[in-house]
Amino acid sequence: MACLLGFAGPPPEGMSRWAVEARRRLEDAEEDVRVARPLEGAGHYACFHYQQAAEKAVLYAGGVEAR
């Protein structure tokens, strides 16, 4: 299960595995926004990446609130 959560061992000291996963989701969302910006003139390609970013940000927020 650890590899599904984005790390291959115990989480860094002072961080729960949920905090590590939440951070990873937020970093993924930020990357999706970076990819989408140059695609804004290309129609649905940018929309897809923005939608992915929004989903990951919601998952991040849910993980932070749950823990």
C-alpha positions, 0 to 999 in steps of 0.5 A: 500500500505504501507505493500507492500512497506515493512513498516507498517507506515511512513518511518523513519525521513529523508527517503522517502518511496522509500529509505526505499524500496530500502534499503529493496531490497538491504538487500534482495539481500545480503541475497540471495548472503549469501544463494547462496555461500554455494550452489555453488557446488550444481549446479542450486540452487546457480544460482537461488539465484544469479539470484534473488540477481541480480534482486533485486540489479537492482531494488535497483539501479533503485529506487535510481536513480529514487528518 
